[in-house]
Protein backbone atom coordinates (compact mmCIF):
# COMPACT_ATOMS: atom_id res chain seq x y z
CA UNK A 1 0.00 0.00 0.00
CA UNK A 2 1.16 3.51 -0.73
CA UNK A 3 1.67 6.24 1.84
CA UNK A 4 -1.55 7.98 0.81
CA UNK A 5 -3.62 4.81 1.17
CA UNK A 6 -2.23 4.15 4.63
CA UNK A 7 -2.79 7.75 5.65
CA UNK A 8 -6.43 7.61 4.52
CA UNK A 9 -7.03 4.41 6.50
CA UNK A 10 -5.42 5.85 9.63
CA UNK A 11 -7.43 9.06 9.29
CA UNK A 12 -10.67 7.14 8.80
CA UNK A 13 -10.09 4.88 11.79
CA UNK A 14 -8.98 7.75 14.02
CA UNK A 15 -12.03 9.85 13.16
CA UNK A 16 -14.41 7.04 14.06
CA UNK A 17 -12.44 6.08 17.17
CA UNK A 18 -12.25 9.66 18.47
CA UNK A 19 -15.99 10.14 17.94
CA UNK A 20 -16.92 6.87 19.62
CA UNK A 21 -14.63 7.47 22.61
CA UNK A 22 -15.83 11.04 23.10
CA UNK A 23 -19.47 9.95 22.82
CA UNK A 24 -18.90 7.19 25.35
CA UNK A 25 -17.20 9.69 27.68
CA UNK A 26 -20.06 12.17 27.27
CA UNK A 27 -22.71 9.57 27.99
CA UNK A 28 -20.90 8.06 30.98
CA UNK A 29 -19.78 11.32 32.56
CA UNK A 30 -22.81 13.53 32.06
CA UNK A 31 -25.92 12.04 30.53
CA UNK A 32 -26.22 8.99 32.80
CA UNK A 33 -25.76 11.17 35.89
CA UNK A 34 -28.11 14.00 34.99
CA UNK A 35 -31.03 13.11 32.73
CA UNK A 36 -32.08 16.78 32.45
CA UNK A 37 -28.94 17.66 30.44
CA UNK A 38 -30.32 15.89 27.40
CA UNK A 39 -32.68 18.82 26.76
CA UNK A 40 -30.20 21.59 27.58
CA UNK A 41 -29.01 23.38 24.41
CA UNK A 42 -26.14 25.03 26.30
CA UNK A 43 -24.83 21.59 27.29
CA UNK A 44 -24.98 20.31 23.70
CA UNK A 45 -23.37 23.44 22.29
CA UNK A 46 -20.47 23.31 24.75
CA UNK A 47 -20.11 19.54 24.42
CA UNK A 48 -19.72 19.77 20.65
CA UNK A 49 -17.40 22.76 20.77
CA UNK A 50 -15.19 20.76 23.11
CA UNK A 51 -15.53 17.78 20.77
CA UNK A 52 -14.25 19.86 17.87
CA UNK A 53 -11.20 20.94 19.87
CA UNK A 54 -10.52 17.42 21.12
CA UNK A 55 -10.90 16.06 17.61
CA UNK A 56 -8.48 18.58 16.11
CA UNK A 57 -5.81 17.96 18.75
CA UNK A 58 -6.23 14.18 18.58
CA UNK A 59 -6.02 14.17 14.77
CA UNK A 60 -2.83 16.24 14.88
CA UNK A 61 -1.26 13.87 17.41
CA UNK A 62 -2.35 10.79 15.46
CA UNK A 63 -0.96 12.26 12.23
CA UNK A 64 2.39 12.93 13.91
CA UNK A 65 2.44 9.41 15.35
CA UNK A 66 1.60 7.96 11.93
CA UNK A 67 4.42 9.89 10.25
CA UNK A 68 6.91 8.70 12.88
CA UNK A 69 5.67 5.12 12.60
CA UNK A 70 5.80 5.26 8.81
CA UNK A 71 9.38 6.51 8.84
CA UNK A 72 10.49 3.82 11.27
CA UNK A 73 8.76 0.90 9.57
CA UNK A 74 9.15 1.82 5.91
CA UNK A 75 12.62 3.38 6.24
CA UNK A 76 11.54 6.24 3.99
CA UNK A 77 9.99 9.67 4.41
CA UNK A 78 6.50 10.64 3.44
CA UNK A 79 6.20 12.25 0.01
CA UNK A 80 7.28 15.88 0.21
CA UNK A 81 5.35 16.95 -2.87
CA UNK A 82 1.95 16.41 -4.38
CA UNK A 83 1.34 16.31 -8.08
CA UNK A 84 -1.83 17.09 -10.01
CA UNK A 85 -3.17 13.58 -9.43
CA UNK A 86 -2.82 13.91 -5.65
CA UNK A 87 -4.52 17.30 -5.71
CA UNK A 88 -7.35 16.00 -7.89
CA UNK A 89 -7.91 13.03 -5.59
CA UNK A 90 -7.98 15.33 -2.55
CA UNK A 91 -10.46 17.63 -4.30
CA UNK A 92 -12.76 14.73 -5.19
CA UNK A 93 -12.67 13.56 -1.58
CA UNK A 94 -13.48 17.06 -0.37
CA UNK A 95 -16.31 17.36 -2.89
CA UNK A 96 -17.89 14.09 -1.75
CA UNK A 97 -17.46 15.07 1.90
CA UNK A 98 -19.09 18.45 1.27
CA UNK A 99 -22.10 16.85 -0.40
CA UNK A 100 -22.42 14.36 2.44
CA UNK A 101 -22.18 17.03 5.12
CA UNK A 102 -24.68 19.26 3.32
CA UNK A 103 -27.22 16.45 3.13
CA UNK A 104 -26.64 15.70 6.82
CA UNK A 105 -27.22 19.33 7.84
CA UNK A 106 -30.41 19.50 5.79
CA UNK A 107 -31.62 16.30 7.47
CA UNK A 108 -30.70 17.75 10.88
CA UNK A 109 -32.69 20.91 10.17
CA UNK A 110 -35.57 18.78 8.90
CA UNK A 111 -35.66 17.07 12.29
CA UNK A 112 -36.76 20.40 13.77
CA UNK A 113 -39.60 20.68 11.26
CA UNK A 114 -40.99 17.44 12.69
CA UNK A 115 -40.65 18.76 16.27
CA UNK A 116 -38.00 16.28 17.32
CA UNK A 117 -35.99 17.25 20.40
CA UNK A 118 -33.17 19.74 19.91
CA UNK A 119 -30.50 17.22 20.84
CA UNK A 120 -31.45 15.17 17.77
CA UNK A 121 -30.37 18.06 15.55
CA UNK A 122 -27.04 18.42 17.37
CA UNK A 123 -26.34 14.70 17.16
CA UNK A 124 -27.28 14.58 13.48
CA UNK A 125 -24.92 17.47 12.68
CA UNK A 126 -22.05 15.72 14.43
CA UNK A 127 -22.89 12.45 12.70
CA UNK A 128 -22.94 14.30 9.39
CA UNK A 129 -19.45 15.59 10.14
CA UNK A 130 -18.21 12.12 11.06
CA UNK A 131 -19.76 10.48 8.00
CA UNK A 132 -18.42 13.21 5.72
CA UNK A 133 -14.92 12.71 7.14
CA UNK A 134 -15.17 8.97 6.51
CA UNK A 135 -16.50 9.61 2.98
CA UNK A 136 -13.54 11.93 2.29
CA UNK A 137 -10.99 9.38 3.48
CA UNK A 138 -12.75 6.47 1.80
CA UNK A 139 -12.94 8.35 -1.50
CA UNK A 140 -9.23 9.12 -1.36
CA UNK A 141 -8.38 5.54 -0.41
CA UNK A 142 -10.45 4.06 -3.23
CA UNK A 143 -9.11 6.49 -5.82
CA UNK A 144 -5.50 5.80 -4.81
CA UNK A 145 -6.22 2.05 -4.73
CA UNK A 146 -7.78 2.19 -8.19
CA UNK A 147 -4.76 4.04 -9.48
CA UNK A 148 -6.73 7.07 -10.57
CORJO-V249003 format. One record per helix or strand. SS is the DSSP state (a for helix, b for strand). FROM is the first residue (numbers start at 1). TO is the last residue. Records with the same first field share a line. If there is no record, write none. Layout:
# CORJO-V249003
SS: FROM-TO, FROM-TO
This chain:
# CORJO-V249003
a: 3-31, 35-39, 41-74, 84-113, 118-146
